[in-house]
Structures are given as structure tokens and as C-alpha cells.
């Protein structure tokens, strides 16, 4: 009975510690969010004021061109200010 009560109290302590850590305000996250928000255009193009880069992994058919070389994505990058570094993996 004592072991059971001790285990329950320990579980409650760990759970409450996790909740407290999750609710703590992190100033680094706030700074990053403000930077992202300041760079974002809510309407229209470009999507962001300063160019950003996204890294995306995507399957590609053997005969399809490398996505980094496709004119469509190059045009979208110029229009949106969002550069995508494609990592093409076999289908």
C-alpha cells in the first residue's frame, strides 16, 4: 500500500512538473515569433519581405526533373521570396 501511494505521488509530481515546464514563457520563442511576424506579409505577394529558405524532402519519379531545376519553382521563388531546397529521394 505504501509503495502504491508513493508511486502515485511520484507520478503526480512528475506530471505537474511537466505541465509547469510546458507553460513557462520562453523569451527566445517570443523573439523568433516576432521576427517571423515582422517579415510576413498578411496579404499579397511576396509572402515574406526578406527571403527565407525551406528544406523539403520529396519523392521523385525516375524520369522527372530535379525539383531545384524546374522553372515553375524558380518563378514561384522570385514571386514569393521563399526559396525551397528540394531533397529529391527515389519514389
N, C-alpha and C positions, 0 to 999 in steps of 0.2 A: 504494500500500500504506500509506504514511504517513497519507494523508487518511482512509483507511478505519479505521485504528486510532484516529486522533484522533476521528473521528465516533462510533465505538463507545465510547470513553472518555467523551466528552461525553454521550452518551445514558445511560450508566450513572450518571454524576454527577447528571444531571437526575432520573432515576428514583429514585435513593437520596435525593435532596433532597425529592422529593415524598412518599416514604414517611416520612421523618423528620418532615416538617411534619404529615402526617396522624396520626401517633402522639403528637404533642405534646398534653399535657393542657391544656385551656383552662379556667381558673377561672371565667370568665363562664358557660360552658355548664354547669358543675357547679352554680353558684348558681341558674341558671334551672331546672335539673332538680330541685334540692332544693325550690324554691318550688312547682313543679308537683306534686311528690310530696306535699308537706305539704298541699296544697289538695285532693288526690284522696281520695275515699272508696273503699276497695277493694271494699266490698260495700254493697248497699242504695242507697237514694236519700236525698238528692240525690247526683249523681255527684261534684260538687265542693262544697266548703264556701262559697267565695266565687264569686260569679257571674263567668263568663267569656263572651267573645264569639267566635264563629267566623264567618268570612265565606265564603259558599259561592256559587258560580256554578252555576246550573242552568237547563236549557231548560224552557220552559213552553208548554203549548198555548195558542192564542189565546183560547179561552173559559174557561180555568182561572183561578181567582182568584190574586191575588198571594200568594205563599207567606208573606210577612210578615204578612198579614191573616188567615190561616187559623187557626181555633180550635184545631185539632189541635196545631199548632206552638206556639201560645201556652200551651196546657195542658202540653205537654212541657217548655217552658222553665221554667214555675213548679215542676214536679216535679223537674227535673234541675239547675237553676241554670245551664244552658247556653243562652245567647242566640245565635240564628243570624241574621245579617244576610244575607238572600237577595238575590242579584243575578239577577233573572229575565231570561233572554235569550230571543228568539224561537226556536221549535222549528225 
